[in-house]
Amino acid sequence: MTEGPWQPSAARPEPARRLLIVGATGVLRPAALMCAGAGWTVLAVARRTDPLDELAAASGGRAIPVPFDVFDPAAVEAALASGPLAGGADQAVFYIAGEHDETENAAVDLIGRAVTGNVVRILNSRWAPPGDLPLDNGRWPRPPNRLHLLLGTKADGRTWHTPEEISAVALSVLRTGKDRTLGELRRI
């Protein structure tokens, strides 16, 4: 059975929830709109303000723009100290596409301080270990609240997944609390 996209439980009402989405104007835009449509407050992080403002309008104001560069520690500290992130978030989904492991790990750890619940980190296939090593081979930190979605290609080996597919699976990871791999990983 294929899991559907994440939705708040209809059986029990959800309290006012705050979801932090890093990369909210790109691959995770559908996730931001889905959660905003379900009544969550979405703390939408991205570098550029225009796409964040467009997302806020499209979400009916449920997505709150939080513009800063996640690779600038001073900007992250400032965002965490004041504004919407100062109140923290219940859960988070991060898609941070950097070029260096240490830089990405540092950004995730620093921003993750604002989150009281689970954090889903989306990792592209460059993070996959070579050969038959287990997927969680220590290249990324694993605090107790950290979950992972590893992105591979579609079965043809060339086509990437759509933002809608990635968003739906990322929210599924958040809902189930279980790591997932989307597609086929290209292991070196």
Protein Blocks (a to p, Z undefined) as FASTA:
>chain_A
ZZddddddfkbccdddddddehilmmmmmmmmmmmmnopacddddfblklmmmmmmmnno
maccddddfklmklmmmmmmgcjklnopfbdcdddddfbfklmmmmmmmmmmmpmbdcdd
dddfklpcghjbcfbgopaccdfklccddddddfkomaccdfklmmmmmmmmmmnopacd
ehjdddZZ
